[in-house]
């Protein structure tokens, strides 16, 4: 792996935390970054430690934490952290911290680290509305933006006490999306990507349904990775448990038929189509409008099932030469060769350019944060990727054939 690839997949991230109530949300941000593969060092200001203590930062980041400018003098720590960082995030950034960074102050470890770094700087302001709207604060924000800093938020919402309005720190996942996206080459700029996500539900009655264990984590990770690479992304989602990335257009399609209709309608306007959703193969011919009584069914019950549309096959039939179609194959066979041959057959019969093969079972695949997949294309050589779904999603997109 090259140093550039390592900085994208396992970036060294400094998270600077300043003293505001939103510091508690920075704990979730650090956790999010660690789960996405980042090596995180937290630098809290003295005020930040009054809101969240040192043990919490060390436990969440899995790294030692210090706020003292004079710790690690022999290691020249006051500049080394900045020199080594691939990315610096300030979250929350209070009015005081914004002024300090804009003025180039170096009175604490966070200030010296920022001055000593050439890494991208991402700032997530958080303060009361009146402070956010103060001309001095806005001037500092524009000064930092002009120097290349990426400003995320703030949002409008609940603040300290009963106050509401602009000034609320953006959500940790959204900050992580922007920050990690700053490290990724924009290889999909100008491309439109359509991704199906989650698991469909085919209702037997208003209460019961045929479904599966898909969390939507792989699909949403692919959407985030595509957005980070500059693509315009549309997500067609059934039931899912993961969070949708900001910046993507989302369309709900709870059942197989609804997903079929939306995917077919959207296909022609997209360059890359990724069928990552877990779609039920069967549905009840006539779902009951009322809850089916257990007492009325005896000891056994055989619902009248019919096949759902084969969405991937129809997408393959309508694919244009310039379009790239990616399907997924969830296989349970323990034999790797059998799984791969099944995926190659599926690629040919469905008309897909690529099939992403993943082994699933009770303890692997669905509902987990990590995955292992194999990319099957027209090439006789397959490519395998293993790790968090976030890192695997990026590597899958980067490995797709030219189109």
Sine and cosine of phi, psi and omega as CSV:
sin_phi,cos_phi,sin_psi,cos_psi,sin_omega,cos_omega
0.00,0.00,0.75,-0.66,0.00,-1.00
-0.96,0.29,0.28,-0.96,0.01,-1.00
-0.89,0.45,-0.56,0.83,0.02,-1.00
-0.93,0.38,-0.69,0.72,0.02,-1.00
-0.88,0.48,-0.63,0.78,0.00,-1.00
-0.91,0.42,-0.63,0.78,0.00,-1.00
-0.92,0.38,-0.42,0.91,0.04,-1.00
-1.00,0.10,-0.71,0.71,-0.09,-1.00
-0.99,0.12,-0.56,0.83,0.00,-1.00
-0.71,-0.70,0.90,0.45,-0.10,-1.00
-0.93,0.36,0.51,-0.86,0.12,-0.99
-1.00,0.01,0.93,-0.36,-0.13,-0.99
-0.90,-0.43,0.78,-0.63,0.16,-0.99
-0.99,-0.15,0.82,-0.57,0.09,-1.00
-0.95,-0.32,0.93,-0.37,0.06,-1.00
-1.00,-0.03,0.80,-0.61,-0.06,-1.00
-0.89,-0.46,0.84,-0.55,0.03,-1.00
-0.97,-0.24,0.14,-0.99,-0.22,-0.98
-0.99,0.11,0.99,0.17,0.11,-0.99
-0.68,-0.74,0.27,-0.96,-0.03,-1.00
-0.87,0.50,-0.45,0.89,0.01,-1.00
-0.94,0.35,-0.03,1.00,0.06,-1.00
-0.84,0.54,-0.49,0.87,0.00,-1.00
-0.90,0.43,-0.51,0.86,0.03,-1.00
-0.96,0.28,-0.40,0.91,0.04,-1.00
-0.92,0.40,-0.43,0.90,0.09,-1.00
-0.88,0.48,-0.70,0.72,0.04,-1.00
-0.92,0.40,-0.57,0.82,0.04,-1.00
-0.89,0.45,-0.72,0.70,0.02,-1.00
-0.88,0.48,-0.69,0.72,0.03,-1.00
-0.87,0.50,-0.69,0.72,0.01,-1.00
-0.87,0.49,-0.69,0.72,-0.01,-1.00
-0.91,0.42,-0.66,0.75,0.01,-1.00
-0.90,0.45,-0.69,0.73,0.01,-1.00
-0.90,0.44,-0.44,0.90,0.02,-1.00
-1.00,0.02,0.12,0.99,0.12,-0.99
0.98,-0.18,0.07,1.00,-0.04,-1.00
-0.98,0.19,0.51,-0.86,0.14,-0.99
-0.99,-0.14,0.95,-0.30,-0.22,-0.98
-0.95,-0.30,0.75,-0.66,0.17,-0.99
-0.90,-0.43,0.82,-0.57,-0.01,-1.00
-0.99,-0.13,0.74,-0.67,0.12,-0.99
-0.86,-0.51,0.99,-0.14,0.05,-1.00
-1.00,0.06,0.53,-0.85,0.16,-0.99
-0.98,0.21,0.21,-0.98,0.02,-1.00
-0.86,0.51,-0.61,0.79,0.01,-1.00
-0.93,0.36,-0.58,0.81,0.00,-1.00
-0.88,0.47,-0.56,0.83,-0.02,-1.00
-0.93,0.36,-0.25,0.97,0.09,-1.00
-0.98,0.22,-0.31,0.95,0.02,-1.00
-0.99,-0.15,-0.68,0.73,0.00,-1.00
-0.71,-0.71,0.80,-0.60,-0.11,-0.99
-0.99,0.16,0.24,-0.97,-0.04,-1.00
-0.84,0.54,-0.70,0.72,-0.02,-1.00
-0.85,0.53,-0.59,0.81,0.01,-1.00
-0.90,0.43,-0.72,0.69,-0.01,-1.00
-0.88,0.47,-0.65,0.76,-0.01,-1.00
-0.93,0.36,-0.64,0.77,-0.01,-1.00
-0.92,0.40,-0.67,0.75,-0.06,-1.00
-0.97,0.25,-0.64,0.77,-0.04,-1.00
-0.99,0.13,-0.36,0.93,-0.05,-1.00
0.92,0.39,0.40,0.92,0.02,-1.00
-0.67,-0.74,0.43,-0.90,0.08,-1.00
-0.87,0.49,0.52,-0.86,-0.02,-1.00
-0.79,-0.62,0.68,-0.74,0.13,-0.99
-0.61,-0.79,0.51,-0.86,0.07,-1.00
-0.89,-0.46,-0.01,1.00,-0.10,-0.99
-1.00,0.02,0.83,-0.55,0.00,-1.00
-0.88,0.48,-0.42,0.91,-0.09,-1.00
-0.98,-0.21,0.17,0.98,0.18,-0.98
-0.98,0.19,0.60,-0.80,0.07,-1.00
0.90,0.43,0.60,0.80,-0.02,-1.00
-0.88,0.48,-0.64,0.77,-0.02,-1.00
-0.90,0.44,-0.44,0.90,0.02,-1.00
-1.00,-0.02,0.06,1.00,-0.08,-1.00
0.78,0.63,0.73,0.68,-0.12,-0.99
-0.88,0.48,-0.49,0.87,-0.09,-1.00
-0.92,0.40,-0.30,0.95,0.11,-0.99
-0.88,-0.48,-0.40,0.92,-0.08,-1.00
-0.89,0.46,-0.64,0.77,-0.02,-1.00
-0.88,0.47,-0.65,0.76,0.03,-1.00
-0.94,0.35,-0.63,0.78,0.00,-1.00
-0.91,0.42,-0.57,0.82,-0.07,-1.00
-1.00,0.06,-0.28,0.96,-0.12,-0.99
-0.95,0.32,0.65,-0.76,0.17,-0.98
-1.00,0.02,-0.33,0.94,-0.12,-0.99
-0.33,-0.95,0.63,-0.78,0.10,-1.00
-0.82,-0.57,0.74,-0.67,0.02,-1.00
-0.85,-0.53,0.76,-0.65,0.14,-0.99
-0.96,-0.27,0.93,-0.38,-0.05,-1.00
-0.40,-0.92,0.89,-0.45,-0.10,0.99
-0.98,0.22,0.43,-0.90,0.12,-0.99
-0.96,-0.28,0.95,-0.32,0.01,-1.00
-0.98,0.20,0.14,-0.99,0.04,-1.00
-0.86,0.51,-0.64,0.77,0.01,-1.00
-0.90,0.44,-0.71,0.71,-0.01,-1.00
-0.91,0.41,-0.65,0.76,0.05,-1.00
-0.85,0.52,-0.69,0.72,0.01,-1.00
-0.91,0.42,-0.65,0.76,-0.01,-1.00
-0.90,0.43,-0.70,0.71,-0.01,-1.00
-0.93,0.37,-0.68,0.74,0.01,-1.00
-0.89,0.46,-0.57,0.82,-0.01,-1.00
-1.00,0.09,-0.08,1.00,0.00,-1.00
0.95,0.31,0.48,0.88,-0.02,-1.00
-0.95,0.32,0.57,-0.82,-0.05,-1.00
-0.77,-0.64,0.70,0.72,-0.07,-1.00
-1.00,0.01,-0.08,1.00,0.05,-1.00
-0.57,-0.82,0.06,-1.00,-0.08,-1.00
-0.89,0.45,-0.58,0.81,0.02,-1.00
-0.91,0.42,-0.68,0.73,0.00,-1.00
-0.90,0.45,-0.70,0.72,0.00,-1.00
-0.93,0.36,-0.58,0.81,0.01,-1.00
-0.89,0.46,-0.70,0.71,0.00,-1.00
-0.90,0.43,-0.68,0.73,-0.02,-1.00
-0.92,0.40,-0.48,0.88,-0.06,-1.00
-1.00,0.02,0.05,1.00,-0.11,-0.99
-0.92,-0.39,0.57,-0.82,0.14,-0.99
-0.95,-0.30,0.17,0.99,-0.03,-1.00
-0.96,0.28,0.39,-0.92,0.11,-0.99
-0.83,0.55,0.62,-0.78,0.00,-1.00
-0.91,-0.42,0.85,-0.53,0.01,-1.00
-0.91,-0.41,0.79,-0.62,-0.11,-0.99
-0.85,-0.53,0.79,-0.62,0.04,-1.00
-0.89,-0.45,1.00,-0.04,-0.03,-1.00
-0.91,0.41,0.48,-0.88,0.08,-1.00
-0.42,-0.91,0.84,-0.54,0.00,-1.00
-0.13,-0.99,0.11,-0.99,0.06,-1.00
-0.92,0.39,0.41,-0.91,-0.08,-1.00
-0.83,0.56,-0.70,0.71,-0.04,-1.00
-0.88,0.47,-0.60,0.80,0.03,-1.00
-0.94,0.33,-0.68,0.73,0.00,-1.00
-0.89,0.47,-0.57,0.82,-0.04,-1.00
-1.00,0.04,-0.03,1.00,0.03,-1.00
-0.91,0.41,0.72,-0.69,-0.04,-1.00
-0.83,0.55,-0.55,0.84,0.00,-1.00
-0.91,0.41,-0.67,0.74,0.02,-1.00
-0.91,0.41,-0.71,0.70,-0.02,-1.00
-0.90,0.44,-0.58,0.82,0.03,-1.00
-0.91,0.42,-0.64,0.77,0.03,-1.00
-0.92,0.40,-0.63,0.78,0.03,-1.00
-0.89,0.46,-0.72,0.70,-0.01,-1.00
-0.92,0.39,-0.56,0.83,0.06,-1.00
-0.89,0.46,-0.72,0.70,0.01,-1.00
-0.92,0.39,-0.63,0.78,0.05,-1.00
-0.88,0.47,-0.66,0.76,0.02,-1.00
-0.90,0.44,-0.44,0.90,0.05,-1.00
-1.00,0.08,-0.01,1.00,0.07,-1.00
0.95,-0.32,-0.04,1.00,0.02,-1.00
-0.92,0.38,0.59,-0.81,0.08,-1.00
-1.00,-0.07,0.85,-0.52,-0.03,-1.00
-0.98,-0.19,0.84,-0.54,0.00,-1.00
-0.94,-0.35,0.91,-0.41,-0.01,-1.00
0.98,0.18,-0.34,-0.94,0.07,1.00
-0.99,0.17,0.19,-0.98,0.02,-1.00
-0.99,-0.13,0.17,-0.99,0.10,-0.99
-0.99,-0.17,0.73,-0.68,-0.02,-1.00
0.15,-0.99,-0.35,-0.94,-0.03,-1.00
-0.94,0.35,0.71,-0.71,0.04,-1.00
-0.89,-0.45,-0.24,-0.97,0.02,-1.00
-0.90,0.44,0.59,-0.81,0.00,-1.00
0.94,0.35,-0.67,-0.74,-0.02,-1.00
-0.99,-0.12,0.05,1.00,-0.09,-1.00
-0.95,0.31,0.53,-0.85,0.11,-0.99
-0.65,-0.76,0.49,-0.87,0.04,-1.00
0.56,-0.83,-0.11,-0.99,0.03,-1.00
-0.90,0.44,0.65,-0.76,0.01,-1.00
0.70,-0.71,-0.16,0.99,0.01,-1.00
-0.97,0.26,0.72,-0.69,0.01,-1.00
-0.89,0.46,0.64,-0.77,0.04,-1.00
-0.87,0.50,0.34,-0.94,-0.02,-1.00
-0.93,0.37,0.59,-0.81,-0.05,-1.00
-0.79,0.61,-0.67,0.74,-0.02,-1.00
-0.90,0.44,-0.60,0.80,0.01,-1.00
-0.93,0.36,-0.63,0.77,0.05,-1.00
-0.90,0.44,-0.69,0.73,0.01,-1.00
-0.88,0.47,-0.64,0.77,0.02,-1.00
-0.86,0.51,-0.76,0.65,-0.03,-1.00
-0.91,0.41,-0.70,0.71,-0.08,-1.00
-0.90,0.43,-0.79,0.61,-0.02,-1.00
-0.93,0.37,-0.50,0.87,0.05,-1.00
-0.90,0.43,-0.42,0.91,0.00,-1.00
-0.92,0.39,-0.32,0.95,-0.04,-1.00
-1.00,-0.04,-0.16,0.99,-0.16,-0.99
-0.99,-0.15,0.76,-0.65,0.09,-1.00
-0.87,0.49,0.62,-0.79,-0.08,-1.00
-1.00,0.08,0.90,0.44,-0.08,-1.00
-0.95,0.31,-0.27,0.96,-0.01,-1.00
-0.93,-0.36,0.29,0.96,0.03,-1.00
-0.87,0.50,0.74,-0.68,-0.02,-1.00
1.00,0.05,-0.10,1.00,0.01,-1.00
-0.99,-0.11,0.52,-0.85,0.08,-1.00
-0.93,-0.36,0.82,-0.57,-0.10,-0.99
-0.88,-0.47,0.77,-0.64,0.02,-1.00
-0.94,-0.35,0.83,-0.55,-0.07,-1.00
-0.76,-0.65,0.78,-0.62,0.13,-0.99
-1.00,-0.06,0.59,-0.81,-0.18,-0.98
-0.66,-0.75,0.58,-0.81,0.16,-0.99
1.00,0.02,-0.20,-0.98,-0.03,-1.00
-0.86,-0.51,0.74,-0.67,0.01,-1.00
-0.96,0.29,0.36,-0.93,0.06,-1.00
-0.80,-0.60,0.82,-0.58,0.00,-1.00
-0.94,-0.34,0.94,-0.33,-0.19,-0.98
-0.98,0.19,0.71,-0.70,0.13,-0.99
-1.00,0.07,-0.62,0.78,0.05,-1.00
-0.45,-0.89,-0.08,-1.00,-0.05,-1.00
-0.89,0.45,-0.23,0.97,-0.08,-1.00
-0.94,-0.33,-0.67,0.74,-0.14,-0.99
-0.98,-0.22,0.46,-0.89,0.01,-1.00
-0.47,-0.88,0.34,-0.94,0.18,-0.98
-1.00,-0.05,0.84,-0.55,-0.04,-1.00
-0.57,-0.82,-0.27,-0.96,0.01,-1.00
-0.52,-0.85,-0.02,-1.00,-0.14,-0.99
-1.00,-0.06,0.20,0.98,-0.04,-1.00
-0.88,0.47,0.76,-0.65,0.05,-1.00
-1.00,-0.07,-0.27,0.96,-0.08,-1.00
0.99,0.12,0.06,1.00,-0.07,-1.00
-0.90,0.44,-0.65,0.76,-0.01,-1.00
-0.93,0.38,-0.68,0.73,-0.01,-1.00
-0.90,0.43,-0.70,0.72,0.01,-1.00
-0.93,0.36,-0.53,0.85,0.07,-1.00
-0.91,0.42,-0.64,0.77,0.07,-1.00
-0.90,0.44,-0.63,0.77,0.03,-1.00
-0.89,0.45,-0.70,0.72,0.04,-1.00
-0.88,0.48,-0.69,0.72,-0.02,-1.00
-0.90,0.44,-0.62,0.78,0.02,-1.00
-0.93,0.38,-0.66,0.75,0.05,-1.00
-0.88,0.47,-0.68,0.74,0.00,-1.00
-0.89,0.46,-0.46,0.89,0.00,-1.00
-1.00,-0.01,0.16,0.99,0.13,-0.99
1.00,-0.08,0.10,1.00,-0.05,-1.00
-0.98,0.19,0.38,-0.93,0.20,-0.98
-1.00,-0.06,0.84,-0.54,-0.21,-0.98
-0.89,-0.47,0.72,-0.70,0.16,-0.99
-0.90,-0.44,0.79,-0.61,0.03,-1.00
-0.95,-0.31,0.81,-0.59,0.11,-0.99
-0.95,-0.30,0.93,-0.37,-0.18,-0.98
-0.87,-0.49,0.63,-0.77,0.21,-0.98
-0.99,-0.11,-0.59,-0.81,0.05,-1.00
-0.95,0.31,0.69,-0.72,0.03,-1.00
-0.46,-0.89,0.34,-0.94,0.00,-1.00
-0.92,-0.39,-0.30,0.95,0.00,-1.00
-0.97,0.26,0.24,-0.97,0.05,-1.00
-1.00,0.00,0.63,-0.78,0.04,-1.00
-0.98,0.21,0.65,-0.76,0.03,-1.00
-0.95,0.31,0.60,-0.80,0.10,-0.99
-0.95,0.32,0.50,-0.86,0.00,-1.00
0.99,-0.15,-0.21,0.98,0.03,-1.00
-0.98,-0.20,0.55,-0.84,0.13,-0.99
-0.99,0.12,0.73,-0.68,-0.07,-1.00
-0.86,-0.51,0.69,-0.72,0.02,-1.00
-0.78,-0.62,0.78,-0.63,-0.01,-1.00
-0.99,0.11,0.70,-0.72,0.05,-1.00
-0.53,-0.85,0.99,0.14,-0.16,-0.99
-0.92,0.39,-0.54,0.84,-0.07,-1.00
-0.94,-0.33,0.23,-0.97,0.01,-1.00
-0.87,0.49,-0.67,0.74,-0.01,-1.00
-0.91,0.41,-0.67,0.74,0.03,-1.00
-0.91,0.42,-0.64,0.76,0.03,-1.00
-0.91,0.41,-0.64,0.77,0.06,-1.00
-0.84,0.54,-0.75,0.66,-0.08,-1.00
-0.90,0.44,-0.68,0.73,-0.02,-1.00
-0.94,0.34,-0.70,0.71,-0.03,-1.00
-0.89,0.46,-0.66,0.75,0.00,-1.00
-0.92,0.38,-0.59,0.81,0.01,-1.00
-0.94,0.34,-0.53,0.85,-0.07,-1.00
-1.00,0.02,-0.36,0.93,-0.18,-0.98
-0.80,0.60,-0.74,0.67,-0.17,-0.99
-0.90,0.43,-0.36,0.93,-0.05,-1.00
-0.99,-0.13,0.21,0.98,-0.02,-1.00
-0.82,-0.57,0.52,-0.85,-0.01,-1.00
-1.00,0.08,-0.58,0.82,-0.01,-1.00
-0.80,-0.60,0.77,-0.63,0.02,-1.00
-0.87,-0.50,0.85,-0.53,-0.04,-1.00
-0.87,-0.49,0.91,-0.41,-0.03,-1.00
-1.00,-0.09,0.99,0.14,-0.07,-1.00
-0.99,-0.11,-0.18,0.98,-0.03,-1.00
-0.93,0.37,0.49,-0.87,0.11,-0.99
-1.00,-0.09,0.97,-0.25,-0.12,-0.99
-0.98,-0.18,0.74,-0.67,0.04,-1.00
-0.89,0.46,0.65,-0.76,0.01,-1.00
-0.99,0.11,-0.31,0.95,-0.08,-1.00
-0.72,-0.69,0.47,-0.88,0.13,-0.99
-0.66,-0.75,0.31,-0.95,0.06,-1.00
-0.97,0.25,0.72,-0.69,-0.05,-1.00
-0.85,0.52,-0.72,0.69,-0.02,-1.00
-0.73,-0.68,1.00,-0.03,0.03,-1.00
-0.87,0.50,0.61,-0.79,0.00,-1.00
-0.97,0.25,0.65,-0.76,0.05,-1.00
-0.98,0.22,-0.33,0.95,0.03,-1.00
-0.89,-0.45,0.37,-0.93,0.04,-1.00
-0.88,0.48,0.77,-0.64,-0.02,-1.00
-0.96,0.28,0.80,-0.60,-0.04,-1.00
-0.98,0.22,0.77,-0.64,0.05,-1.00
-0.90,0.43,-0.58,0.81,-0.05,-1.00
-0.90,0.43,-0.47,0.88,-0.06,-1.00
-1.00,0.07,0.02,1.00,-0.09,-1.00
-0.96,-0.28,-0.12,0.99,-0.03,-1.00
0.96,0.29,-0.44,-0.90,-0.05,-1.00
-1.00,0.09,-0.20,0.98,0.01,-1.00
-0.56,-0.83,0.34,-0.94,-0.03,-1.00
-0.49,-0.87,0.78,-0.63,0.01,-1.00
-0.86,-0.51,0.99,-0.10,0.01,-1.00
-0.92,0.40,0.48,-0.88,0.00,-1.00
-0.99,0.14,0.96,-0.27,-0.08,-1.00
-0.97,-0.25,0.59,-0.81,0.10,-1.00
-0.76,-0.65,0.37,-0.93,-0.03,-1.00
-0.94,0.35,0.55,-0.84,0.13,-0.99
-1.00,0.01,0.25,-0.97,0.01,-1.00
-0.87,0.49,0.59,-0.81,0.09,-1.00
-1.00,0.05,1.00,0.00,-0.15,-0.99
-0.91,0.42,-0.70,0.71,-0.04,-1.00
-0.89,0.46,-0.67,0.74,0.01,-1.00
-0.89,0.46,-0.69,0.73,0.00,-1.00
-0.93,0.37,-0.59,0.81,0.09,-1.00
-0.89,0.46,-0.64,0.77,0.03,-1.00
-0.90,0.43,-0.60,0.80,0.00,-1.00
-0.93,0.37,-0.48,0.88,-0.06,-1.00
-0.97,-0.24,0.09,1.00,-0.03,-1.00
-0.92,0.39,0.67,-0.74,0.08,-1.00
-1.00,0.01,0.34,-0.94,-0.01,-1.00
-0.85,0.52,-0.49,0.87,-0.05,-1.00
-1.00,0.04,-0.09,1.00,-0.05,-1.00
-1.00,-0.01,0.52,-0.85,0.10,-0.99
-0.93,-0.37,0.82,-0.57,-0.02,-1.00
-0.92,-0.40,0.82,-0.57,-0.03,-1.00
-0.87,-0.49,0.81,-0.59,0.08,-1.00
-0.91,-0.42,0.21,-0.98,0.05,-1.00
-0.87,-0.49,0.54,-0.84,0.06,-1.00
-0.75,-0.66,0.92,-0.40,0.06,-1.00
-1.00,-0.10,0.90,-0.43,-0.07,-1.00
-0.87,-0.49,0.55,-0.83,-0.01,-1.00
-0.94,-0.34,-0.18,0.98,-0.05,-1.00
-0.88,0.47,0.69,-0.72,-0.02,-1.00
-0.96,0.29,-0.36,0.93,-0.04,-1.00
-0.99,0.11,0.88,-0.47,-0.05,-1.00
-0.88,0.48,-0.64,0.76,-0.02,-1.00
-0.91,0.41,-0.62,0.78,0.03,-1.00
-0.91,0.42,-0.68,0.73,0.01,-1.00
-0.88,0.48,-0.70,0.71,-0.05,-1.00
-0.93,0.37,-0.64,0.77,0.01,-1.00
-0.91,0.42,-0.62,0.78,0.05,-1.00
-0.89,0.46,-0.64,0.77,0.01,-1.00
-0.93,0.37,-0.62,0.78,0.03,-1.00
-0.91,0.41,-0.64,0.77,0.05,-1.00
-0.90,0.44,-0.66,0.75,0.01,-1.00
-0.89,0.45,-0.66,0.75,0.00,-1.00
-0.86,0.51,-0.69,0.73,-0.05,-1.00
-0.95,0.31,-0.68,0.73,-0.07,-1.00
-0.97,0.26,-0.46,0.89,-0.03,-1.00
-1.00,-0.02,-0.23,0.97,-0.02,-1.00
0.98,0.18,0.37,0.93,0.01,-1.00
-1.00,0.08,0.46,-0.89,0.10,-1.00
-0.98,0.17,-0.57,0.82,-0.07,-1.00
-0.65,-0.76,0.62,-0.78,0.19,-0.98
-0.86,-0.50,0.76,-0.65,0.09,-1.00
-0.99,-0.15,0.92,-0.40,-0.07,-1.00
-1.00,-0.09,0.78,-0.62,0.13,-0.99
-0.68,-0.73,0.67,-0.74,0.03,-1.00
-0.99,0.15,0.72,-0.70,0.01,-1.00
-0.80,-0.60,0.37,-0.93,0.03,-1.00
-0.11,-0.99,-0.26,-0.96,-0.05,-1.00
-0.91,0.42,-0.53,0.85,-0.09,-1.00
-0.86,-0.51,0.25,0.97,-0.03,-1.00
-0.61,-0.79,0.56,-0.83,0.09,-1.00
1.00,-0.01,-1.00,-0.08,-0.07,-1.00
-0.91,0.41,0.70,-0.71,0.14,-0.99
0.97,0.23,0.13,0.99,0.01,-1.00
-0.94,-0.35,0.35,-0.94,0.01,-1.00
-1.00,0.08,-0.39,0.92,0.01,-1.00
-0.96,-0.27,0.36,-0.93,0.00,-1.00
-0.44,-0.90,0.27,-0.96,0.13,-0.99
-0.70,-0.71,0.84,-0.54,-0.07,-1.00
-0.74,-0.67,0.32,-0.95,0.07,-1.00
-0.80,-0.61,0.78,-0.63,0.01,-1.00
-1.00,-0.04,0.87,-0.49,-0.02,-1.00
-0.94,-0.33,0.85,-0.53,0.04,-1.00
-0.78,-0.63,-0.28,-0.96,0.03,-1.00
-0.93,0.36,-0.33,0.94,0.03,-1.00
-0.93,0.36,0.61,-0.80,0.06,-1.00
-0.93,0.37,-0.30,0.96,0.01,-1.00
-1.00,-0.04,0.78,-0.63,0.06,-1.00
-0.99,-0.11,0.33,-0.94,0.03,-1.00
-0.86,-0.51,0.73,-0.68,-0.02,-1.00
-0.91,-0.42,0.62,-0.79,0.01,-1.00
-0.71,-0.71,0.63,-0.78,-0.01,-1.00
-0.63,-0.77,0.60,-0.80,0.03,-1.00
0.55,-0.84,-0.35,-0.94,0.05,-1.00
-0.91,0.41,0.45,-0.89,0.00,-1.00
-0.89,0.46,-0.49,0.87,0.06,-1.00
-0.90,0.44,-0.76,0.65,-0.04,-1.00
-0.94,0.34,-0.62,0.78,0.01,-1.00
-0.91,0.42,-0.62,0.79,0.00,-1.00
-0.87,0.50,-0.71,0.70,0.02,-1.00
-0.90,0.44,-0.66,0.75,-0.02,-1.00
-0.93,0.36,-0.57,0.82,0.07,-1.00
-0.89,0.46,-0.73,0.68,0.00,-1.00
-0.88,0.47,-0.64,0.77,-0.01,-1.00
-0.93,0.36,-0.39,0.92,-0.04,-1.00
-1.00,-0.08,-0.05,1.00,-0.01,-1.00
-0.89,0.46,0.59,-0.81,0.00,-1.00
-0.90,0.43,0.39,-0.92,0.03,-1.00
-0.88,0.48,0.56,-0.83,-0.02,-1.00
-0.56,-0.83,0.00,0.00,0.00,0.00
